[in-house]
């Protein structure tokens, strides 16, 4: 059994469903290692200073951003941590949209959401409601240290989480020379359209993914196996025992939570934000002002060390 990426909750309205985030893809690429043909020893990659040619130890390596050609600004680990999102174990659904409103260009990577222990009811409730309404949830999720946009959608008996590309990651089709005129401009006749439709109908069938195979990988695997037999070499990999992690939850009154969510029209608030509360009463304001006057005023100091952009020769830091 595969290990979960993390264990947390799926949140929509006031409902929180304990889940495990599991990968939904399996890498089947064949990986190769470079060897020195003179003695079949592995070729190592070394961290070398481009100017001195000396090897650089890990403790002396820093991260930098190239803001212009050959000019870098160095970042500390603390700078990167400040930019990292706070929530790491929650899929926060922000809104629900029509399933067909999301074009395939946005899809990037699939995961399965697996319910935690005793969390099946909330899981099935969301799954079946999405099926009935034809909606999918748009959410945010943090995997490791990066925040992603994602979609939560039903897929058979599962809820799938699909990582999405942000709009700025997509190239607009208008940047390419595409045929965007009327069909008459390309001399396409009604008869040609009809015949093309008949051809497509004659080739139509059901989607059967099991009929498709990576034939190149199969042939290459056969070559590798033949090499192993002829050379008399075998390799054994020791697999680690999988870790089983189940989130637990108490019995939840879903009807009460759903009713309260609908009545208040409350969504899971985005991080860093907050809804304005009721206006303070005059008496409360007066008491607060009196208290503030009595207490000495505190001033917060914030250290903001300036960093000069460093001009460095050599390759970019990772």
N, C-alpha and C positions, 0 to 999 in steps of 0.2 A: 504494500500500500504506500502510495506517495505521501510525502510529508506536506503539511499545509504551509503556505507562504506565511500566513499569520492567522491567529484566532481572534475574532472580535465580534462586532455586531453589524447588522444591516438595519439602518434607521430610516423610517418614513413616518411623518406625523409624530405621534407619541408612541408608536410601536417600535420596539427594538428586538430583533431576532438574532440570537447568537448563531454565528456562522464560522466556517473555516474556509479560507480562500485557497483553492486548489488549482494547480495548473491544468489547462485543458488541451495542451499541445505536447507532442513528443518529438524531440529532435532526433532525426534518423540520419543526419549527415554523417559521412565517413570522414574522420579527422586524421590527418597525417602529421607525422613528426619529421623534421628535417634532420638527416644524418650526414656525417662526413663519410663519403664513399670510400675513403682510404682505410678506415678502420671501423666503420658503422657506429661511431660514437655520436650522441646527440649534439646538435649545434645549439649553443646557448645564446640568448639575447642579453647583452650587457648594457647597463646604464652608464653611458660615457659622456663626459663633458666635451662638447663640440670644439671648444677652443684648446683645452689642454690635452685632450685624449685620455685623461685619467678616468677610472671608474668612479661613479658617484654613489656613496652609500645611501640607503633609504632615508636615514635620519637627516640628510642634507637636501632632500628633494622637497620643493614647495610647488604649489599650484599657482598658475598665473594665467591671466586672460590677455590675449593679443588684441588690443584695442585699435592698433593700426600696424601696418607692415613693419615687423621687427621691433615693435614697442609693446612692452608687457606691463601689466599691473599685477603685483603679487598679492594673493589672498591667503589669509590665515584660516585654519580650520574653524576658528570661532566665527569668522565672517560667513562661512558656508553654513554653519549650524544656525546662525541667525536667520538665514533665508529659508531654512528647512521648515516645513509645516509642522504644527504641533500634534495634530491628531494622526495616529498611526494605525489604529485598529477599529476604524469605523467607516462603513460605506454609507455616506450621507446622501440620500436621494433628495435632490433639490426640487425637481418637477417631473411630471409625467407628460410624455408627448405621444403622438400617433406613431406607431411602429414604422410606417412607411415614410415618415418625415426625415429619417436619418439615412443619408445616401451611403453606399458601400465605401466610398472614398475615405470616410471617417474611421472605419473599422481598422484596428491594428492588431490586437492580441486577445485571445479568449482565456477566460478562467471559469471554473465552476465554483458556485457558492454552495457549500454543503452545510446543512443545518447541524447545530450543536445538539447535545443530549437534551431531550425533552423540549426541543424548539421546533418540532415538526409542524405544529398547528399554525404558527405564524408564518412559517415558510410556505406551506401549502396555500394558506389564505392569500398571500401576495401573488404566488404563482398563478393560481386559478383566476384571480381577479384581473391580472394582466392579460390572460388569455381571453377572458370574456369581453374586456373593454378594448382590446387591440392596442393597448398602450405599452410603452417601455419607460423605465425610470432613468433619468439623467442624474448622475451623481459624481462625487469626487472621492478618490481613494488614494491613500499613501502607501506605496510599495517601496520598502527600504527607506530611502530618504527623499524620494521624489513624489510629488503630487500629480495625479493623472485625472483627466476627465474620463468618465466611463458610462456605459449603459448597462442597466440591469434588465434582462428580458427572459421570458420563459422559453425553454427548449426541451420538449418532451416532459420528462419528470423532473427536470433540473431547472434551477435558476442560473443563468449564465451572466457573468460580468465580462463585458467586452471593453478593453481599453480603447479610447478614442483619440484620434489626432485633434489637436487644437486647430482652429481655422487658419491661423498663421503658418501652419505646417503644410498646408495644401496649396498647390499651384493652380491658379485660376485657368480654366480652359481657354479663356480669351487670349492668353499669352501665346497660343499656338495658332497656326494657320489652319483652321478647320473649315470644311465645306458648310457654310451657314445660309446658303441661298435656297430658294424654292426648288423643288425637284425638277420643275420644267427647265431650270437653268442648266441642269445636268443631263437633259434629254432622257429622263426616265419616264417610260410610258406606263399606262395603266396595265397593259398586258404583262409587262416585265414585273411589275409589283405583284400581280396575281400569280405568275409562275413562281416567283421567289417565295410567296406565301405557301404555295402547294409543295415546294421542295422542303420548306421548314416543317410543314405538317407531316410529310412522309418520313422525316428524320426524327420526329418528336418521340420522346420516351420519358420514363421516370428517372429521377436522379438516384443513381445507385453507385455511391462512392466506392463500394468494395470492388467494383469492376476496374478501378483505375489504380495503377501501381507505378512506383518509381522504377522504371525498367533499367535506367542507367545504373542506379544503385544496386539493383539485383545482379546485373552483369559484372559490375566491379567487385561485389562481394564474392561472386563465384571465382573471379580471378585471384582474390586474396586467399580464399580457401585452398585453391589449387597450389598457390605458392607455399602456404603453410605445410601442405602435404609433401611437396617436393623437397622442402628444406628441413622438414622434420622438426619444426618449431611450434610450440604451443604456448599460449599465454592465458593465465587465469586471473580474473579480477575478483577481489573480495568485496562483496556488497555489505554496506552497513545496515543494521536493523532499523526499520522505520520507527519514527516516534509517533505515538498515537496521542492526539490531543483533542479532547472534547470539551466544549463549553457547556456549562450547566445553567439552568434557569428554573425559576419557580413558576407555578401555575399563574397565568396572566389572564385577566378579564379583558378579552379582546373587544367585546361589545362596548364596554365602558370607554376604552381607549379610543376606539373608532368614533364613537359618538362625541367624545370630548374634542377630538381632532377636527371633526366636521363643524361642530358648533363654534369653536374658536377660530376655525380656518387657519389653524396653526401648522406651520411646516418646521422641519428641523432647521434651526437658524444656521446661517453660514458662519464659519469661524471668523473671529475678529469683529463681528458685527453684533448688534443687539437692538431690540425693539424698544422704542421709547415708552416709558411707563406713564402713569397718570400724572397730571400736573400737581406739584406739591401744594398742599394747603397753606394759606397765609400763616397760620400759627406755626406750622412745621418750619416754614422758611425763616420766620422770626427767631425761633429757637436755634436753628442752625447758624444764623448770622451771629447770635449772641455768643454761642459756643466758639465760633471761629475767632471772634474778637478777643475772647478771654485767653485762648491758646496762642503761644508764640508761633509766628509764621515760619514754616520750614521751607527751605529752598533745596531743590535736588540738583546735584551736579552730575553731569554725564561726561565721561571721558570720551573724547573723539580724536584719538591720535591720527594725525594726517600721515598718509603714506605717499611718498613720491613715486611716480611711475618710473620703473627701472628699465633702462635700455639694455637689453641682453643680446649677446650674440649666441647663436646656436639654435638648436631646435626648440619647438614649443614644449613647455612643460605640460604633462598629462593632466 
